[in-house]
Amino acid sequence: MGQPITVVEKPTTTPGVVRFETNRSLTGMGHERYRSRDDATGVRPPDELARRLFDRGGIDAVHVYSNVITVDLAEGADSAGLREIIHDLFIHYRPGVLPPSDESLTGTAPAE
């Protein structure tokens, strides 16, 4: 369940910086900057995205503004896999994994 995000990787003129454009805004008109995973303390989509990107490794900084994500890569790192992390941000259940039943979520027995 969940909806995948359409993501396009765009070139930049700065070596070690990668830019991604999505089909939906993640921050509205606000800027979000993350210099480390520790900066991503909130529960909003840009915070979760920053955590996932830092967890991948090879990231020095993340900036999110509306539908544009800019990633500063660590020296020697590449952008492999970053597009997929952004694409899957709102995917909650993977193939082969069943979502929880209504009964398990509400704590009630099924109707007979």
C-alpha positions, -999 to +999 in steps of 0.1 A: +000+000+000+010+036-004+018+055-035+052+056-052+067+089-059+078+097-095+115+108-092+138+122-118+175+126-112+188+159-126+224+168-132+241+197-114+271+218-122+287+210-088+306+178-085+294+156-056+259+172-056+229+153-069+194+168-074+161+149-076+127+163-086+095+146-076+059+147-086+048+159-052+058+185-027+074+172+005+078+205+024+054+230+009+073+263+006+096+255+035+133+246+033+146+217+053+184+212+058+200+182+073+238+180+080+235+146+097+210+120+106+208+136+140+192+167+125+163+147+112+143+145+144+108+152+132+080+129+120+073+147+087+081+131+053+113+152+047+126+141+081+120+105+073+135+108+039+166+124+053+170+095+078+166+069+051+192+087+029+217+091+057+211+054+066+222+044+031+256+060+037+278+082+016+258+113+023+272+146+038+240+167+037+204+167+024+183+197+015+146+195+007+125+223-008+091+215-020+095+188-046+133+191-050+158+170-030+195+180-031+220+155-018+257+163-011+276+131-015+305+121+006+339+121-011+340+090-034+303+082-030+279+079-059+241+083-063+233+046-068+201+037-050+191+072-039+163+075-065+148+043-052+149+055-016+130+086-026+106+067-048+096+043-020+091+070+007+053+064+009+053+026+002+042+010+035+039-026+025+062-046+002+052-075-021+047-107-002+039-088+031+003-086+039-011-054+055-025-058+090-062-069+093-089-045+105-093-068+135-056-066+145-057-028+142-089-024+162-085-053+186-119-067+178-130-101+167-142-106+131-179-104+125-197-137+119 
